[in-house]
């Protein structure tokens, strides 16, 4: 093996020897033990073709990424699958109209951007924000989500019915005792008071009570004004209070509430007067008839010899108004009025209109006329 001298001279200091050209070797002279030792290290030099290959691979990867992004952009937007959830369309808020919408009301489907806008839309639209589970959905718009909603609604109804059936409080004898006591007291006034089963709306709304100390009823009363499409509820109405006193807060021009007076202005400023009617319950053959009540008598006197289901409902109508309410004992007058109205409509038609075309004579009548 050939010896190599390192460094610039023979000082014995460690130095680097010359490399071997073309082989990638580097000679180093290091002192170790008794004398200097020569070590050879292999130097890795980058080949000229390696860098080119790496650059080509990187350029190909970039080209593939750019092509994938371009293809993704050129794809047509996918339509949402039936029954799948869709992302909220990022439209503007329908309440303020400035911010981007983030929420959608389950009931009226209005888009809102914040809690303030949600509360504002509930106030303006009188929306409670609760999804209407029994809303009508056409067959074309019916999806799996609607089917699941109906199924859950039926489950909730079954759960509520089971809860009521298991509720010990509702089955207590004291509850039935109170109801039977009220029915007996009403029977003493010749009133047939009937109580609906648990779960009915009128049963849940009814607040009628009988005060044992005062020995009188405090009725739950519903007032309907069909000409103004208004409905009001009175609670705790004494049975000895007269009907015109009850209606004074609604139709009196001076003593009525201003807000109610504005809504019931057709009744307040009526010159013909008003009628107080009450529907007859449990009438055979599904006939609809009404009692006419006396406004100068008390509520308990007007309810005598009548059937009351849970609580009385009074219909306040204008005298002489055209309605389909037939009062008991005035059926003949009602039919006569309907006949007169039909006759007036026929007289208004001209002879050339289809409604008054003469009927062609029959064959028998023509022969008789010719024989005569």
C-alpha positions as CSV (number, residue, x, y, z in Angstrom):
1,X,0.0,0.0,0.0
2,X,1.4,3.4,-1.0
3,X,2.0,5.9,1.8
4,X,0.6,9.4,1.5
5,X,1.8,12.6,3.2
6,X,-0.8,14.9,4.5
7,X,-0.8,18.7,4.9
8,X,1.8,21.1,3.6
9,X,4.9,19.5,5.3
10,X,6.0,16.9,7.8
11,X,5.1,18.8,11.1
12,X,3.1,15.8,12.3
13,X,-0.1,17.8,12.5
14,X,-3.3,16.2,11.2
15,X,-4.1,17.4,7.8
16,X,-6.1,16.5,4.8
17,X,-4.6,14.7,1.9
18,X,-5.5,15.1,-1.7
19,X,-8.6,13.3,-3.0
20,X,-8.5,10.6,-5.5
21,X,-10.0,12.0,-8.7
22,X,-13.0,10.2,-10.3
23,X,-13.4,7.8,-7.3
24,X,-15.0,10.1,-4.7
25,X,-12.3,9.3,-2.1
26,X,-10.8,11.8,0.4
27,X,-7.6,11.0,2.4
28,X,-7.2,12.3,6.0
29,X,-4.0,12.1,8.2
30,X,-4.9,11.7,11.9
31,X,-2.5,11.0,14.8
32,X,-3.3,7.8,16.6
33,X,-1.2,5.5,18.7
34,X,2.5,5.4,17.8
35,X,2.2,7.3,14.5
36,X,0.0,9.0,12.1
37,X,-2.7,6.9,10.3
38,X,-4.2,7.5,7.0
39,X,-8.0,7.1,6.6
40,X,-10.0,7.2,3.4
41,X,-13.6,8.5,3.3
42,X,-16.0,8.1,0.4
43,X,-17.5,11.4,-0.7
44,X,-20.9,11.3,-2.3
45,X,-21.2,13.6,-5.2
46,X,-24.6,14.3,-6.7
47,X,-25.0,12.8,-10.1
48,X,-26.1,15.1,-12.9
49,X,-29.2,13.0,-13.9
50,X,-30.6,12.7,-10.3
51,X,-31.6,16.3,-10.0
52,X,-33.4,16.3,-13.3
53,X,-35.5,13.3,-12.4
54,X,-36.6,14.9,-9.1
55,X,-37.6,18.1,-10.8
56,X,-39.6,16.2,-13.4
57,X,-41.4,14.2,-10.7
58,X,-42.3,17.5,-8.9
59,X,-43.5,19.1,-12.0
60,X,-45.7,16.1,-12.9
61,X,-47.2,16.2,-9.4
62,X,-48.1,19.9,-9.7
63,X,-49.6,19.3,-13.1
64,X,-51.8,16.5,-11.7
65,X,-53.0,18.7,-8.9
66,X,-53.9,21.5,-11.2
67,X,-55.7,19.1,-13.5
68,X,-57.8,17.7,-10.6
69,X,-58.8,21.2,-9.4
70,X,-59.8,22.2,-12.9
71,X,-61.9,19.1,-13.4
72,X,-63.6,19.6,-10.0
73,X,-64.5,23.2,-11.0
74,X,-65.9,22.1,-14.4
75,X,-68.2,19.5,-12.8
76,X,-71.9,20.5,-12.8
77,X,-73.4,21.0,-9.3
78,X,-74.9,17.9,-7.9
79,X,-78.6,18.0,-7.0
80,X,-79.3,16.9,-3.4
81,X,-80.5,13.4,-3.0
82,X,-84.1,12.9,-1.9
83,X,-84.3,12.6,1.9
84,X,-80.7,13.9,2.4
85,X,-79.8,16.9,4.4
86,X,-78.9,20.1,2.5
87,X,-76.7,22.8,3.7
88,X,-78.4,26.1,4.5
89,X,-78.3,28.3,1.4
90,X,-76.0,31.2,2.3
91,X,-78.5,33.9,1.5
92,X,-79.0,37.2,3.3
93,X,-81.0,37.4,6.5
94,X,-84.8,37.9,5.8
95,X,-85.2,40.1,8.9
96,X,-82.4,42.6,8.7
97,X,-81.3,42.0,5.1
98,X,-77.7,42.8,5.7
99,X,-76.0,39.8,7.3
100,X,-75.5,36.3,6.0
101,X,-78.2,33.9,7.1
102,X,-77.2,31.2,9.6
103,X,-80.5,29.8,10.9
104,X,-83.9,28.8,9.5
105,X,-87.1,28.8,11.5
106,X,-88.7,25.3,11.6
107,X,-92.2,26.7,11.4
108,X,-92.2,29.5,8.8
109,X,-88.8,28.6,7.1
110,X,-87.6,32.2,7.4
111,X,-83.8,32.7,7.5
112,X,-82.1,34.7,10.2
113,X,-78.6,35.6,11.1
114,X,-78.6,36.1,14.9
115,X,-80.6,35.7,18.1
116,X,-81.9,39.3,17.8
117,X,-83.3,38.7,14.3
118,X,-84.9,35.4,15.4
119,X,-86.7,37.1,18.3
120,X,-87.7,40.0,16.0
121,X,-89.2,37.7,13.4
122,X,-91.2,35.8,16.0
123,X,-92.7,39.1,17.3
124,X,-93.5,40.5,13.8
125,X,-94.9,37.3,12.4
126,X,-96.4,35.9,15.7
127,X,-94.4,32.8,15.1
128,X,-93.6,30.4,18.0
129,X,-90.7,28.7,16.2
130,X,-92.1,25.2,16.8
131,X,-92.5,23.0,13.7
132,X,-96.1,22.2,12.8
133,X,-96.2,18.5,12.9
134,X,-99.6,18.1,11.3
135,X,-99.1,20.5,8.4
136,X,-100.3,19.3,5.0
137,X,-97.7,18.0,2.6
138,X,-98.5,17.1,-1.0
139,X,-97.7,13.7,-2.3
140,X,-95.1,15.2,-4.7
141,X,-93.2,16.9,-1.9
142,X,-93.5,14.0,0.5
143,X,-90.0,12.6,1.4
144,X,-88.5,10.2,3.8
145,X,-88.0,13.1,6.3
146,X,-91.8,13.7,6.3
147,X,-92.4,10.0,6.8
148,X,-90.0,9.9,9.7
149,X,-91.7,13.0,11.2
150,X,-95.1,11.4,11.0
151,X,-93.8,8.2,12.6
152,X,-92.3,10.2,15.5
153,X,-95.5,12.2,15.9
154,X,-97.5,9.0,16.3
155,X,-95.0,7.7,18.8
156,X,-95.4,10.9,20.8
157,X,-99.2,10.6,20.8
158,X,-98.9,7.0,21.9
159,X,-96.5,7.9,24.7
160,X,-98.8,10.7,25.9
161,X,-101.8,8.4,26.0
162,X,-99.8,5.8,27.9
163,X,-98.6,8.5,30.4
164,X,-102.2,9.7,31.0
165,X,-103.3,6.1,31.5
166,X,-100.6,5.5,34.1
167,X,-101.0,8.9,35.9
168,X,-102.2,8.2,39.4
169,X,-103.3,11.8,40.0
170,X,-105.8,11.7,37.1
171,X,-107.3,8.5,38.5
172,X,-107.8,9.7,42.0
173,X,-111.3,9.4,43.3
174,X,-111.2,13.0,44.5
175,X,-111.1,14.2,40.9
176,X,-114.2,12.2,39.9
177,X,-115.8,13.3,43.1
178,X,-115.4,17.0,42.3
179,X,-116.7,16.5,38.8
180,X,-119.7,14.6,40.0
181,X,-120.4,17.3,42.6
182,X,-120.4,20.0,39.9
183,X,-122.7,17.9,37.7
184,X,-125.2,17.4,40.5
185,X,-125.2,21.1,41.3
186,X,-125.8,22.0,37.7
187,X,-128.6,19.5,37.6
188,X,-130.3,21.4,40.4
189,X,-130.4,24.4,38.1
190,X,-131.9,22.2,35.3
191,X,-128.6,22.3,33.4
192,X,-127.3,19.1,31.8
193,X,-123.6,19.5,32.3
194,X,-121.4,16.9,30.6
195,X,-117.7,16.3,31.0
196,X,-115.5,15.1,28.2
197,X,-112.9,12.3,28.7
198,X,-109.3,13.2,29.6
199,X,-107.3,14.5,26.7
200,X,-109.9,16.6,24.9
201,X,-109.1,20.2,24.2
202,X,-112.3,21.5,25.9
203,X,-111.6,19.4,29.0
204,X,-108.1,20.9,29.2
205,X,-109.3,24.5,28.7
206,X,-112.2,24.3,31.1
207,X,-111.8,26.4,34.2
208,X,-115.4,26.2,35.5
209,X,-115.7,25.8,39.3
210,X,-118.4,25.7,41.9
211,X,-117.8,27.7,45.1
212,X,-119.3,25.9,48.1
213,X,-119.2,28.9,50.4
214,X,-121.1,31.2,48.0
215,X,-123.1,28.3,46.4
216,X,-122.7,29.6,42.9
217,X,-120.9,28.7,39.6
218,X,-117.9,30.6,38.2
219,X,-118.1,29.7,34.5
220,X,-115.5,29.4,31.8
221,X,-117.1,31.3,28.9
222,X,-116.2,31.6,25.2
223,X,-117.5,34.4,23.1
224,X,-117.5,34.3,19.3
225,X,-118.0,37.3,17.0
226,X,-118.3,35.8,13.5
227,X,-118.9,39.2,11.7
228,X,-115.5,40.4,13.0
229,X,-113.8,36.9,13.0
230,X,-112.9,37.4,16.7
231,X,-112.9,35.1,19.7
232,X,-112.5,35.9,23.3
233,X,-112.5,33.8,26.5
234,X,-113.9,34.9,29.9
235,X,-112.8,33.0,33.0
236,X,-114.5,33.1,36.4
237,X,-117.8,34.6,35.2
238,X,-120.4,34.5,38.0
239,X,-123.5,32.5,37.1
240,X,-125.8,35.3,38.3
241,X,-124.2,38.0,36.0
242,X,-126.5,39.1,33.2
243,X,-125.4,38.7,29.6
244,X,-125.6,42.4,28.6
245,X,-123.2,43.1,31.5
246,X,-120.8,40.5,30.2
247,X,-120.9,42.0,26.7
248,X,-120.5,45.6,27.9
249,X,-116.7,45.3,27.9
250,X,-116.8,44.3,24.2
251,X,-119.6,46.2,22.4
252,X,-120.3,49.2,24.6
253,X,-119.2,52.4,22.7
254,X,-117.9,54.0,26.0
255,X,-117.1,51.3,28.4
256,X,-115.5,48.8,26.1
257,X,-111.7,48.4,25.8
258,X,-110.3,50.6,22.9
259,X,-108.4,47.8,21.3
260,X,-111.4,45.4,21.4
261,X,-113.7,48.3,20.3
262,X,-111.6,48.8,17.2
263,X,-111.7,45.2,16.3
264,X,-115.4,44.9,17.0
265,X,-116.4,48.2,15.4
266,X,-119.0,46.4,13.3
267,X,-120.8,45.5,16.5
268,X,-120.1,48.7,18.4
269,X,-121.6,51.0,15.7
270,X,-124.4,48.6,14.5
271,X,-127.8,50.2,14.4
272,X,-129.7,46.9,14.0
273,X,-128.5,45.5,17.4
274,X,-127.1,42.1,18.3
275,X,-128.3,38.6,19.0
276,X,-126.8,36.1,21.4
277,X,-127.0,32.5,20.2
278,X,-126.0,29.2,21.7
279,X,-125.6,26.0,19.7
280,X,-127.9,23.1,20.6
281,X,-125.8,20.0,21.5
282,X,-126.6,16.4,20.8
283,X,-129.2,17.1,18.1
284,X,-130.4,14.2,16.1
285,X,-129.6,13.7,12.4
286,X,-126.6,16.1,12.7
287,X,-128.9,19.1,12.5
288,X,-127.3,22.5,13.5
289,X,-129.7,24.7,15.4
290,X,-129.2,27.5,17.9
291,X,-131.0,28.8,21.0
292,X,-131.6,32.6,21.2
293,X,-130.6,33.8,24.7
294,X,-132.1,36.7,26.6
295,X,-129.5,39.4,27.3
296,X,-131.5,40.7,30.2
297,X,-131.3,37.4,32.1
298,X,-128.4,35.9,34.0
299,X,-126.1,33.3,32.5
300,X,-127.4,30.6,34.8
301,X,-131.0,31.4,33.8
302,X,-130.2,31.2,30.1
303,X,-128.5,27.8,30.5
304,X,-131.6,26.2,32.1
305,X,-133.1,23.2,30.3
306,X,-130.0,23.1,28.0
307,X,-127.1,20.7,27.4
308,X,-123.7,22.2,28.2
309,X,-120.5,20.3,27.2
310,X,-117.7,21.4,29.6
311,X,-118.5,25.2,29.2
312,X,-120.9,27.4,27.3
313,X,-120.0,29.0,24.0
314,X,-122.0,32.0,22.9
315,X,-122.2,33.3,19.3
316,X,-122.8,37.1,19.1
317,X,-124.2,38.0,15.7
318,X,-125.7,41.1,14.2
319,X,-129.5,41.2,13.7
320,X,-130.5,40.9,10.1
321,X,-127.1,39.7,9.0
322,X,-126.9,36.9,6.3
323,X,-125.7,33.8,8.1
324,X,-126.5,30.1,8.1
325,X,-127.4,30.0,11.8
326,X,-131.0,28.7,12.1
327,X,-132.6,29.5,15.4
328,X,-134.8,26.9,17.1
329,X,-138.5,27.6,16.3
330,X,-137.7,29.9,13.4
331,X,-136.9,27.2,10.8
332,X,-139.9,28.1,8.6
333,X,-138.7,31.8,8.5
334,X,-135.2,30.7,7.7
335,X,-136.3,28.5,4.8
336,X,-138.6,31.3,3.6
337,X,-135.7,33.8,3.6
338,X,-133.5,31.4,1.7
339,X,-136.3,30.9,-0.9
340,X,-136.7,34.6,-1.3
341,X,-133.0,35.1,-1.8
342,X,-132.9,32.4,-4.4
343,X,-135.9,34.0,-6.2
344,X,-134.2,37.4,-6.2
345,X,-131.1,35.8,-7.8
346,X,-133.2,34.2,-10.5
347,X,-135.0,37.5,-11.2
348,X,-131.7,39.3,-11.7
349,X,-130.8,37.0,-14.5
350,X,-131.8,38.1,-18.0
351,X,-134.0,35.8,-20.1
352,X,-131.1,35.3,-22.5
353,X,-128.8,33.8,-19.9
354,X,-128.5,30.1,-19.5
355,X,-130.1,30.1,-16.1
356,X,-133.6,31.0,-17.5
357,X,-133.7,29.0,-20.7
358,X,-137.3,27.6,-21.2
359,X,-137.6,23.9,-20.8
360,X,-138.4,22.1,-24.1
361,X,-141.9,20.6,-24.1
362,X,-142.2,16.8,-23.8
363,X,-143.5,14.6,-26.5
364,X,-146.7,13.8,-24.7
365,X,-147.6,17.5,-24.1
366,X,-147.0,18.3,-27.8
367,X,-149.4,15.5,-28.8
368,X,-152.1,16.7,-26.4
369,X,-151.8,20.2,-27.6
370,X,-152.2,19.1,-31.3
371,X,-155.2,17.0,-30.4
372,X,-156.8,19.9,-28.6
